[in-house]
Amino acid sequence: MVRKKYSGKELVDVSGLKWGLVTSHTARRTFVTISYELGMPPQAIMKITGHRSMAVFLKYLGISKNFVKEQFDNAWKAAIC
């Protein structure tokens, strides 16, 4: 796997096995997203991760297309029934 990374001001390609390219930042983003999709309130997740600002917290949240579709379907099913 290859990913791009800044080394100073220069953008370079870093290659390696996928597990070797996963950083603590990647794990933190994944934790935030999965916790939110499992129904944890943002305020609880923010307490765990140490985020003080909702704006910064939202930058860590990467909602999946599947989650958006499920939320949309559930909302409209409830509205129609």
N, C-alpha and C positions, 0 to 999 in steps of 0.2 A: 504494500500500500504506500502511496505517496501523498503527502500533504504539504501545503505551503506554510511557511513560518518566517517571521521577520527575525533577521540577525542584524541588530542595529537598525539601519534604515533600508537594508537590502532584503528583498523577498527571495527566499531560497526554497528549494524542494528538499524535503526530508523524507527519506524512505526507510521502511522497516516493517516488521510484523505489526499487525493491527494493534495487538495488546500493548506493544511498546510505544505506540503513538498516542495512547489514551492518557490524558493528564488528569490531575485532580480537578481542574476546571471542567473538563468533560463530565466527570463523575458528578460534580455538583449540579451542572445543568440537567443531567439525566435524573438525578434525585428530585430536583424541583419539579420537572415535568411529570414524572411518574406519580409523585405524591399528589400533585394537583389533579391529575386525571383519575386518581383513585378516590377523590372527593375530600381530601384534606383542605381545610380553609387556608387561604393564602397567609393569613396572620400567623397561623401555627407553623407553617413551613418557614416563614420569615424568622420566627423565633429560633428554629433549629439551625438555619443556615447563617443567622446573624445579619440578615439584610435589615436595614433601618428604613429604607425608602422603597415605596411601592414601585416607583419608576425604575429603580435599579433591579428590583426583584423581577419585574416583567421582562427585562432583557434576558434573564436566565430561563424564562418559560418558553419552551418550544412546543406548542400544542400540535399534535398530529392531525392530519386530515381526517383520519378515522374517528378521532374524538370529536371533531367539529361536526362530522356527519351524524354521529350518534346523538349529540346534543340537539342538533337541528331536528332530527327525526322524532326524538322524545318530546320536544317542545311542541311540535306541530301535531303529533298524535294526541297529546293532552288537550290542545286547543280545539281540535276537531271533535273529540269525544265528549 
